[in-house]
Amino acid sequence: MRTELVSEPGDHGRPNEDFASVGLPASGQGGSLVLLDGVTPPPGNSGCLHSVPWFTARLGGALTELTVSLPDVPLVEALSRALTRTAEAHAGTCDLSHPRTPQATVVVARWSPETVDFLVLSDSALLLASPDGTVTAVRDDRLDRVPRALLASAEICDARARNREGGFFTAAADPSVAPAR
């Protein structure tokens, strides 16, 4: 298997807020891919002492470990557990209910010799190539369903449409955002 990971910050004046990893278990059977795209907060208080890069590194590390070490745990459950671990790491010092608390989009894929499972949360995409060369984009379409008027309003900047029914979801402090589909 050949794997290449490349990540650059969206703004070279800011630290990279992304996380990417490939986990290959010692058994040599299967593996996992984790990609997090950190959500750059607007200027102002986030309610958290930690940066988005701290959050994505902590969440990405936990998610990589869980997807490799627990291959029978569904990806939704692995994401929920990784979010719980990450939230516990800073719940005592930060306001995790703040709408600007560190957060990220998520793409996770896990494969075995027989299957490929995947999970996509928010506006990142996973491209799957079939043996015949057909490429299929896997996306979370909930952002597409948010009314355009809401997306254009200040509410989106204030994160009032984030992690709420009728809005769209990102990985932050609440483990229940992992999609149930």
N, CA and C atoms as a LAMMPS dump frame, in Angstrom:
ITEM: TIMESTEP
0
ITEM: NUMBER OF ATOMS
543
ITEM: BOX BOUNDS ff ff ff
-5.0000000000000000e+02 5.0000000000000000e+02
-5.0000000000000000e+02 5.0000000000000000e+02
-5.0000000000000000e+02 5.0000000000000000e+02
ITEM: ATOMS id mol type element x y z
1 1 1 N 0.849 -1.169 0
2 1 2 C 0 0 0
3 1 3 C 0.889 1.225 0
4 2 1 N 0.488 2.198 -0.765
5 2 2 C 1.189 3.474 -0.806
6 2 3 C 0.269 4.531 -0.217
7 3 1 N 0.792 5.311 0.707
8 3 2 C -0.001 6.35 1.359
9 3 3 C 0.772 7.657 1.333
10 4 1 N 0.093 8.73 0.976
11 4 2 C 0.683 10.06 1.039
12 4 3 C -0.297 10.978 1.749
13 5 1 N 0.207 11.751 2.678
14 5 2 C -0.611 12.733 3.388
15 5 3 C 0.059 14.095 3.247
16 6 1 N -0.707 15.079 2.842
17 6 2 C -0.193 16.436 2.712
18 6 3 C -1.232 17.366 3.3
19 7 1 N -0.769 18.321 4.093
20 7 2 C -1.68 19.3 4.672
21 7 3 C -0.963 20.634 4.775
22 8 1 N -1.644 21.669 4.39
23 8 2 C -1.107 23.02 4.504
24 8 3 C -2.162 23.898 5.148
25 9 1 N -1.723 24.881 5.937
26 9 2 C -2.71 25.78 6.539
27 9 3 C -3.415 26.594 5.452
28 10 1 N -4.666 26.929 5.703
29 10 2 C -5.427 27.759 4.773
30 10 3 C -4.846 29.155 4.658
31 11 1 N -4.198 29.609 5.701
32 11 2 C -3.57 30.928 5.748
33 11 3 C -2.178 30.708 6.332
34 12 1 N -1.152 31.02 5.569
35 12 2 C 0.21 30.746 6.028
36 12 3 C 0.608 31.597 7.232
37 13 1 N -0.214 32.555 7.613
38 13 2 C 0.034 33.343 8.814
39 13 3 C -0.542 32.699 10.068
40 14 1 N -1.209 31.57 9.916
41 14 2 C -1.836 30.859 11.043
42 14 3 C -1.293 29.443 11.106
43 15 1 N -1.343 28.824 12.279
44 15 2 C -0.91 27.42 12.351
45 15 3 C -1.892 26.513 11.607
46 16 1 N -1.395 25.383 11.15
47 16 2 C -2.236 24.41 10.469
48 16 3 C -3.23 23.837 11.475
49 17 1 N -4.507 23.856 11.123
50 17 2 C -5.563 23.368 12.005
51 17 3 C -6.078 21.99 11.599
52 18 1 N -5.411 21.353 10.661
53 18 2 C -5.86 20.069 10.144
54 18 3 C -5.107 18.918 10.801
55 19 1 N -5.664 17.732 10.654
56 19 2 C -5.034 16.502 11.147
57 19 3 C -5.294 15.424 10.118
58 20 1 N -4.263 14.651 9.801
59 20 2 C -4.433 13.518 8.894
60 20 3 C -3.562 12.375 9.385
61 21 1 N -4.103 11.162 9.348
62 21 2 C -3.33 9.99 9.755
63 21 3 C -3.826 8.755 9.03
64 22 1 N -2.929 7.795 8.941
65 22 2 C -3.276 6.462 8.476
66 22 3 C -2.834 5.521 9.579
67 23 1 N -3.737 4.678 10.026
68 23 2 C -3.419 3.694 11.053
69 23 3 C -3.391 2.309 10.451
70 24 1 N -2.276 1.613 10.648
71 24 2 C -2.143 0.244 10.144
72 24 3 C -1.89 -0.668 11.33
73 25 1 N -2.821 -1.571 11.628
74 25 2 C -2.653 -2.434 12.799
75 25 3 C -1.49 -3.404 12.623
76 26 1 N -0.953 -3.844 13.74
77 26 2 C 0.171 -4.778 13.728
78 26 3 C -0.177 -6.086 13.027
79 27 1 N -1.454 -6.434 12.986
80 27 2 C -1.871 -7.678 12.332
81 27 3 C -1.636 -7.645 10.826
82 28 1 N -1.474 -6.435 10.296
83 28 2 C -1.292 -6.302 8.859
84 28 3 C -2.593 -6.414 8.087
85 29 1 N -3.702 -6.564 8.779
86 29 2 C -5.013 -6.702 8.144
87 29 3 C -5.778 -5.39 8.24
88 30 1 N -5.994 -4.739 7.123
89 30 2 C -6.806 -3.532 7.104
90 30 3 C -6.064 -2.299 7.563
91 31 1 N -6.857 -1.302 7.968
92 31 2 C -6.298 -0.047 8.428
93 31 3 C -7.372 1.009 8.509
94 32 1 N -6.937 2.239 8.815
95 32 2 C -7.891 3.342 8.89
96 32 3 C -7.247 4.627 8.41
97 33 1 N -8.099 5.533 7.988
98 33 2 C -7.719 6.876 7.566
99 33 3 C -8.546 7.852 8.382
100 34 1 N -7.902 8.858 8.945
101 34 2 C -8.607 9.902 9.688
102 34 3 C -8.172 11.25 9.123
103 35 1 N -9.137 12.083 8.779
104 35 2 C -8.864 13.432 8.305
105 35 3 C -9.782 14.393 9.048
106 36 1 N -9.194 15.371 9.716
107 36 2 C -9.962 16.414 10.391
108 36 3 C -9.584 17.754 9.784
109 37 1 N -10.572 18.555 9.466
110 37 2 C -10.36 19.913 8.972
111 37 3 C -10.83 20.843 10.078
112 38 1 N -9.886 21.459 10.776
113 38 2 C -10.234 22.343 11.881
114 38 3 C -11.044 23.537 11.414
115 39 1 N -12.048 23.901 12.196
116 39 2 C -12.899 25.044 11.886
117 39 3 C -12.26 26.283 12.507
118 40 1 N -11.821 27.198 11.652
119 40 2 C -11.201 28.433 12.131
120 40 3 C -12.269 29.305 12.766
121 41 1 N -12.114 29.628 14.052
122 41 2 C -13.134 30.437 14.702
123 41 3 C -13.021 31.903 14.301
124 42 1 N -14.137 32.619 14.331
125 42 2 C -14.045 34.066 14.107
126 42 3 C -13.314 34.698 15.293
127 43 1 N -12.784 35.894 15.105
128 43 2 C -12.088 36.549 16.22
129 43 3 C -13.006 36.675 17.433
130 44 1 N -12.419 36.593 18.601
131 44 2 C -13.197 36.731 19.828
132 44 3 C -13.034 35.539 20.728
133 45 1 N -13.765 35.541 21.779
134 45 2 C -13.696 34.508 22.8
135 45 3 C -14.286 33.2 22.284
136 46 1 N -13.561 32.099 22.503
137 46 2 C -14.075 30.787 22.119
138 46 3 C -14.541 29.998 23.332
139 47 1 N -14.333 30.557 24.514
140 47 2 C -14.689 29.838 25.724
141 47 3 C -13.684 28.754 26.084
142 48 1 N -12.6 28.649 25.315
143 48 2 C -11.638 27.567 25.505
144 48 3 C -10.218 28.111 25.548
145 49 1 N -9.419 27.54 26.413
146 49 2 C -8.004 27.907 26.507
147 49 3 C -7.178 27.278 25.394
148 50 1 N -7.74 26.275 24.735
149 50 2 C -6.988 25.493 23.758
150 50 3 C -7.275 25.957 22.336
151 51 1 N -6.292 25.765 21.494
152 51 2 C -6.412 26.162 20.088
153 51 3 C -7.072 25.054 19.266
154 52 1 N -7.47 25.403 18.06
155 52 2 C -8.006 24.401 17.141
156 52 3 C -6.948 23.334 16.832
157 53 1 N -5.657 23.696 16.594
158 53 2 C -4.661 22.628 16.378
159 53 3 C -4.539 21.67 17.571
160 54 1 N -4.638 22.171 18.793
161 54 2 C -4.618 21.285 19.964
162 54 3 C -5.792 20.317 19.889
163 55 1 N -6.971 20.847 19.571
164 55 2 C -8.186 20.043 19.506
165 55 3 C -8.088 18.974 18.417
166 56 1 N -7.683 19.368 17.207
167 56 2 C -7.636 18.389 16.119
168 56 3 C -6.571 17.321 16.371
169 57 1 N -5.435 17.706 16.971
170 57 2 C -4.409 16.704 17.287
171 57 3 C -4.923 15.72 18.326
172 58 1 N -5.599 16.215 19.344
173 58 2 C -6.112 15.347 20.418
174 58 3 C -7.218 14.437 19.873
175 59 1 N -8.189 15.015 19.166
176 59 2 C -9.293 14.224 18.623
177 59 3 C -8.795 13.248 17.562
178 60 1 N -7.932 13.718 16.662
179 60 2 C -7.419 12.854 15.609
180 60 3 C -6.608 11.686 16.151
181 61 1 N -5.793 11.953 17.169
182 61 2 C -5.012 10.874 17.778
183 61 3 C -5.909 9.823 18.417
184 62 1 N -6.925 10.283 19.138
185 62 2 C -7.855 9.346 19.788
186 62 3 C -8.628 8.544 18.746
187 63 1 N -9.074 9.213 17.695
188 63 2 C -9.865 8.532 16.668
189 63 3 C -9.015 7.517 15.895
190 64 1 N -7.778 7.863 15.614
191 64 2 C -6.888 6.919 14.938
192 64 3 C -6.677 5.682 15.806
193 65 1 N -6.357 5.893 17.071
194 65 2 C -6.128 4.767 17.986
195 65 3 C -7.368 3.885 18.089
196 66 1 N -8.529 4.475 18.24
197 66 2 C -9.756 3.696 18.413
198 66 3 C -10.146 2.929 17.155
199 67 1 N -9.969 3.523 15.98
200 67 2 C -10.366 2.825 14.75
201 67 3 C -9.463 1.641 14.448
202 68 1 N -8.215 1.698 14.911
203 68 2 C -7.293 0.581 14.686
204 68 3 C -7.412 -0.467 15.796
205 69 1 N -7.479 -0.017 17.049
206 69 2 C -7.468 -0.975 18.162
207 69 3 C -8.814 -1.648 18.406
208 70 1 N -9.887 -1.047 17.939
209 70 2 C -11.228 -1.615 18.131
210 70 3 C -11.928 -1.777 16.78
211 71 1 N -11.459 -2.698 15.945
212 71 2 C -12.008 -2.804 14.589
213 71 3 C -13.471 -3.215 14.528
214 72 1 N -14.011 -3.782 15.599
215 72 2 C -15.411 -4.196 15.588
216 72 3 C -16.358 -3.104 16.097
217 73 1 N -15.81 -1.998 16.604
218 73 2 C -16.643 -0.894 17.083
219 73 3 C -17.041 -0.044 15.874
220 74 1 N -18.34 0.205 15.673
221 74 2 C -18.765 1.038 14.545
222 74 3 C -18.096 2.414 14.585
223 75 1 N -17.866 3 13.412
224 75 2 C -17.179 4.289 13.335
225 75 3 C -17.927 5.402 14.074
226 76 1 N -19.248 5.343 14.069
227 76 2 C -20.026 6.338 14.819
228 76 3 C -19.668 6.267 16.304
229 77 1 N -19.568 5.047 16.827
230 77 2 C -19.212 4.858 18.229
231 77 3 C -17.762 5.273 18.487
232 78 1 N -16.862 4.973 17.56
233 78 2 C -15.465 5.387 17.72
234 78 3 C -15.352 6.906 17.765
235 79 1 N -16.082 7.597 16.89
236 79 2 C -16.056 9.067 16.914
237 79 3 C -16.636 9.585 18.221
238 80 1 N -17.727 9.007 18.665
239 80 2 C -18.334 9.424 19.929
240 80 3 C -17.353 9.244 21.091
241 81 1 N -16.67 8.104 21.131
242 81 2 C -15.689 7.861 22.201
243 81 3 C -14.511 8.836 22.115
244 82 1 N -14.041 9.11 20.905
245 82 2 C -12.923 10.039 20.735
246 82 3 C -13.325 11.457 21.156
247 83 1 N -14.558 11.852 20.842
248 83 2 C -15.047 13.167 21.269
249 83 3 C -15.162 13.237 22.794
250 84 1 N -15.64 12.168 23.401
251 84 2 C -15.74 12.13 24.861
252 84 3 C -14.366 12.27 25.493
253 85 1 N -13.388 11.503 25.005
254 85 2 C -12.015 11.598 25.528
255 85 3 C -11.463 13.017 25.409
256 86 1 N -11.672 13.611 24.243
257 86 2 C -11.132 14.947 23.996
258 86 3 C -11.821 15.977 24.877
259 87 1 N -13.126 15.874 25.006
260 87 2 C -13.858 16.814 25.872
261 87 3 C -13.404 16.672 27.315
262 88 1 N -13.205 15.447 27.775
263 88 2 C -12.755 15.236 29.153
264 88 3 C -11.382 15.843 29.401
265 89 1 N -10.555 15.933 28.359
266 89 2 C -9.205 16.481 28.505
267 89 3 C -9.204 17.98 28.787
268 90 1 N -10.32 18.666 28.487
269 90 2 C -10.33 20.108 28.762
270 90 3 C -11.64 20.627 29.336
271 91 1 N -12.49 19.736 29.794
272 91 2 C -13.767 20.154 30.381
273 91 3 C -13.578 20.969 31.66
274 92 1 N -12.537 20.691 32.422
275 92 2 C -12.314 21.392 33.682
276 92 3 C -11.804 22.806 33.523
277 93 1 N -11.286 23.14 32.342
278 93 2 C -10.711 24.474 32.139
279 93 3 C -11.449 25.308 31.106
280 94 1 N -12.345 24.699 30.361
281 94 2 C -12.949 25.387 29.222
282 94 3 C -14.474 25.282 29.249
283 95 1 N -15.128 26.254 28.604
284 95 2 C -16.578 26.245 28.457
285 95 3 C -16.906 25.509 27.164
286 96 1 N -17.13 24.217 27.258
287 96 2 C -17.354 23.408 26.07
288 96 3 C -18.736 23.612 25.459
289 97 1 N -19.602 24.342 26.137
290 97 2 C -20.912 24.654 25.565
291 97 3 C -20.862 25.92 24.715
292 98 1 N -19.755 26.64 24.746
293 98 2 C -19.614 27.864 23.952
294 98 3 C -19.697 27.504 22.469
295 99 1 N -20.474 28.249 21.665
296 99 2 C -20.639 27.88 20.254
297 99 3 C -19.349 27.965 19.437
298 100 1 N -18.341 28.645 19.952
299 100 2 C -17.072 28.755 19.219
300 100 3 C -15.978 27.858 19.805
301 101 1 N -16.36 26.912 20.666
302 101 2 C -15.366 25.984 21.192
303 101 3 C -14.679 25.292 20.014
304 102 1 N -13.428 24.868 20.14
305 102 2 C -12.744 24.239 19.001
306 102 3 C -13.554 23.094 18.404
307 103 1 N -13.509 23.012 17.073
308 103 2 C -14.282 21.998 16.358
309 103 3 C -13.647 21.694 15.011
310 104 1 N -14.127 20.631 14.375
311 104 2 C -13.554 20.19 13.101
312 104 3 C -14.571 19.399 12.296
313 105 1 N -14.34 19.339 10.994
314 105 2 C -15.059 18.4 10.141
315 105 3 C -14.324 17.067 10.23
316 106 1 N -14.986 15.985 9.863
317 106 2 C -14.403 14.653 10.044
318 106 3 C -14.634 13.783 8.814
319 107 1 N -13.575 13.083 8.412
320 107 2 C -13.674 11.979 7.461
321 107 3 C -12.912 10.813 8.081
322 108 1 N -13.57 9.662 8.186
323 108 2 C -12.94 8.447 8.706
324 108 3 C -13.29 7.305 7.762
325 109 1 N -12.291 6.534 7.409
326 109 2 C -12.519 5.314 6.636
327 109 3 C -11.727 4.195 7.301
328 110 1 N -12.315 3.022 7.337
329 110 2 C -11.639 1.854 7.906
330 110 3 C -11.897 0.683 6.967
331 111 1 N -10.847 -0.047 6.683
332 111 2 C -10.982 -1.164 5.763
333 111 3 C -10.391 -2.44 6.333
334 112 1 N -10.927 -3.525 5.827
335 112 2 C -10.415 -4.866 6.113
336 112 3 C -10.292 -5.546 4.76
337 113 1 N -9.803 -6.781 4.725
338 113 2 C -9.751 -7.468 3.429
339 113 3 C -11.129 -7.636 2.786
340 114 1 N -12.206 -7.596 3.598
341 114 2 C -13.55 -7.822 3.06
342 114 3 C -14.412 -6.571 2.922
343 115 1 N -14.172 -5.547 3.736
344 115 2 C -15.109 -4.417 3.788
345 115 3 C -14.397 -3.071 3.849
346 116 1 N -15.171 -2.028 3.551
347 116 2 C -14.751 -0.644 3.765
348 116 3 C -15.909 0.063 4.453
349 117 1 N -15.628 0.664 5.607
350 117 2 C -16.627 1.467 6.319
351 117 3 C -16.142 2.905 6.294
352 118 1 N -17.084 3.843 6.337
353 118 2 C -16.684 5.243 6.338
354 118 3 C -17.716 6.087 7.051
355 119 1 N -17.271 7.268 7.463
356 119 2 C -18.113 8.248 8.141
357 119 3 C -17.638 9.622 7.696
358 120 1 N -18.567 10.493 7.333
359 120 2 C -18.243 11.862 6.934
360 120 3 C -19.146 12.791 7.724
361 121 1 N -18.53 13.786 8.361
362 121 2 C -19.278 14.753 9.168
363 121 3 C -18.913 16.16 8.72
364 122 1 N -19.897 16.924 8.319
365 122 2 C -19.791 18.315 7.891
366 122 3 C -19.372 18.394 6.431
367 123 1 N -18.603 19.423 6.058
368 123 2 C -18.411 19.687 4.639
369 123 3 C -17.129 19.134 4.03
370 124 1 N -16.492 18.186 4.665
371 124 2 C -15.395 17.471 4.022
372 124 3 C -15.982 16.344 3.177
373 125 1 N -15.176 15.8 2.266
374 125 2 C -15.664 14.732 1.389
375 125 3 C -14.659 13.587 1.363
376 126 1 N -15.162 12.393 1.134
377 126 2 C -14.351 11.202 0.956
378 126 3 C -14.576 10.723 -0.475
379 127 1 N -13.5 10.504 -1.208
380 127 2 C -13.603 9.983 -2.563
381 127 3 C -13.255 8.506 -2.541
382 128 1 N -14.183 7.68 -2.992
383 128 2 C -13.986 6.228 -3.04
384 128 3 C -13.853 5.794 -4.493
385 129 1 N -12.775 5.091 -4.789
386 129 2 C -12.557 4.569 -6.138
387 129 3 C -12.894 3.083 -6.144
388 130 1 N -13.722 2.671 -7.072
389 130 2 C -14.084 1.252 -7.199
390 130 3 C -13.06 0.561 -8.097
391 131 1 N -13.052 -0.766 -8.1
392 131 2 C -12.095 -1.496 -8.946
393 131 3 C -12.192 -1.139 -10.43
394 132 1 N -13.389 -0.709 -10.889
395 132 2 C -13.521 -0.347 -12.304
396 132 3 C -13.103 1.095 -12.589
397 133 1 N -12.638 1.807 -11.554
398 133 2 C -12.163 3.18 -11.741
399 133 3 C -13.2 4.257 -11.468
400 134 1 N -14.432 3.872 -11.218
401 134 2 C -15.471 4.844 -10.89
402 134 3 C -15.17 5.468 -9.534
403 135 1 N -15.265 6.785 -9.471
404 135 2 C -15.014 7.502 -8.221
405 135 3 C -16.339 8.065 -7.713
406 136 1 N -16.62 7.803 -6.45
407 136 2 C -17.85 8.274 -5.809
408 136 3 C -17.482 9.203 -4.659
409 137 1 N -18.102 10.371 -4.634
410 137 2 C -17.896 11.307 -3.527
411 137 3 C -18.912 11.006 -2.43
412 138 1 N -18.428 10.852 -1.198
413 138 2 C -19.285 10.63 -0.044
414 138 3 C -19.28 11.922 0.761
415 139 1 N -20.47 12.47 1.003
416 139 2 C -20.592 13.752 1.69
417 139 3 C -21.7 13.694 2.727
418 140 1 N -21.602 14.558 3.717
419 140 2 C -22.683 14.808 4.675
420 140 3 C -23.485 15.952 4.076
421 141 1 N -24.721 15.696 3.668
422 141 2 C -25.48 16.705 2.939
423 141 3 C -26.298 17.645 3.825
424 142 1 N -26.141 17.571 5.136
425 142 2 C -26.965 18.417 6.006
426 142 3 C -26.693 19.899 5.814
427 143 1 N -25.467 20.286 5.497
428 143 2 C -25.181 21.702 5.242
429 143 3 C -25.938 22.18 4.006
430 144 1 N -26.109 21.311 3.009
431 144 2 C -26.863 21.659 1.803
432 144 3 C -28.324 21.952 2.111
433 145 1 N -28.834 21.374 3.201
434 145 2 C -30.248 21.529 3.548
435 145 3 C -30.536 22.727 4.449
436 146 1 N -29.473 23.41 4.918
437 146 2 C -29.674 24.608 5.749
438 146 3 C -30.19 25.717 4.838
439 147 1 N -31.268 26.393 5.231
440 147 2 C -31.802 27.472 4.384
441 147 3 C -30.725 28.508 4.057
442 148 1 N -30.668 28.89 2.776
443 148 2 C -29.661 29.862 2.309
444 148 3 C -29.729 31.158 3.112
445 149 1 N -30.926 31.578 3.51
446 149 2 C -31.054 32.82 4.282
447 149 3 C -30.316 32.703 5.618
448 150 1 N -30.378 31.527 6.225
449 150 2 C -29.674 31.32 7.491
450 150 3 C -28.167 31.326 7.272
451 151 1 N -27.718 30.691 6.18
452 151 2 C -26.287 30.667 5.895
453 151 3 C -25.738 32.07 5.641
454 152 1 N -26.549 32.943 5.065
455 152 2 C -26.105 34.303 4.763
456 152 3 C -26.21 35.231 5.969
457 153 1 N -26.883 34.785 6.998
458 153 2 C -27.105 35.657 8.153
459 153 3 C -25.942 35.621 9.13
460 154 1 N -25.99 36.487 10.082
461 154 2 C -24.965 36.543 11.133
462 154 3 C -25.032 35.31 12.018
463 155 1 N -26.164 34.607 12.009
464 155 2 C -26.294 33.426 12.873
465 155 3 C -25.25 32.375 12.557
466 156 1 N -24.881 32.245 11.284
467 156 2 C -23.884 31.244 10.938
468 156 3 C -22.539 31.624 11.534
469 157 1 N -22.222 32.907 11.54
470 157 2 C -20.966 33.364 12.134
471 157 3 C -20.981 33.177 13.649
472 158 1 N -22.143 33.31 14.241
473 158 2 C -22.273 33.127 15.681
474 158 3 C -22.429 31.652 16.044
475 159 1 N -22.393 30.807 15.049
476 159 2 C -22.461 29.344 15.22
477 159 3 C -23.795 28.877 15.783
478 160 1 N -24.842 29.648 15.617
479 160 2 C -26.155 29.21 16.109
480 160 3 C -26.757 28.107 15.249
481 161 1 N -26.276 27.951 14.038
482 161 2 C -26.781 26.887 13.166
483 161 3 C -25.949 25.617 13.293
484 162 1 N -24.864 25.676 14.062
485 162 2 C -23.974 24.528 14.201
486 162 3 C -24.435 23.599 15.305
487 163 1 N -24.355 22.3 15.015
488 163 2 C -24.662 21.247 15.981
489 163 3 C -26.06 21.367 16.563
490 164 1 N -26.997 21.705 15.683
491 164 2 C -28.409 21.797 16.042
492 164 3 C -29.233 21.223 14.893
493 165 1 N -30.331 20.548 15.252
494 165 2 C -31.227 20.04 14.212
495 165 3 C -31.686 21.212 13.348
496 166 1 N -31.756 20.993 12.051
497 166 2 C -32.101 22.046 11.113
498 166 3 C -30.878 22.827 10.669
499 167 1 N -29.742 22.559 11.289
500 167 2 C -28.484 23.2 10.927
501 167 3 C -27.529 22.155 10.384
502 168 1 N -26.27 22.291 10.76
503 168 2 C -25.267 21.323 10.332
504 168 3 C -24.392 20.978 11.528
505 169 1 N -23.618 19.903 11.387
506 169 2 C -22.892 19.364 12.526
507 169 3 C -21.392 19.334 12.272
508 170 1 N -20.633 19.655 13.33
509 170 2 C -19.187 19.515 13.333
510 170 3 C -18.811 18.754 14.596
511 171 1 N -17.62 18.199 14.616
512 171 2 C -17.124 17.518 15.816
513 171 3 C -16.59 18.597 16.761
514 172 1 N -17.176 18.682 17.931
515 172 2 C -16.735 19.647 18.939
516 172 3 C -16.667 18.915 20.278
517 173 1 N -17.474 19.315 21.227
518 173 2 C -17.434 18.691 22.55
519 173 3 C -18.536 17.654 22.777
520 174 1 N -19.549 17.646 21.932
521 174 2 C -20.718 16.787 22.145
522 174 3 C -20.586 15.482 21.363
523 175 1 N -20.442 14.352 22.046
524 175 2 C -20.276 13.083 21.332
525 175 3 C -21.511 12.647 20.547
526 176 1 N -22.651 13.259 20.768
527 176 2 C -23.865 12.849 20.064
528 176 3 C -23.924 13.378 18.629
529 177 1 N -22.955 14.217 18.201
530 177 2 C -22.999 14.729 16.825
531 177 3 C -22.613 13.669 15.798
532 178 1 N -22.035 12.581 16.237
533 178 2 C -21.671 11.515 15.289
534 178 3 C -22.935 11.059 14.577
535 179 1 N -22.946 11.074 13.243
536 179 2 C -24.181 10.757 12.516
537 179 3 C -24.647 9.335 12.757
538 180 1 N -25.944 9.188 12.897
539 180 2 C -26.53 7.885 13.198
540 180 3 C -26.921 7.14 11.929
541 181 1 N -26.486 7.596 10.786
542 181 2 C -26.874 6.897 9.564
543 181 3 C -25.776 6.113 8.968
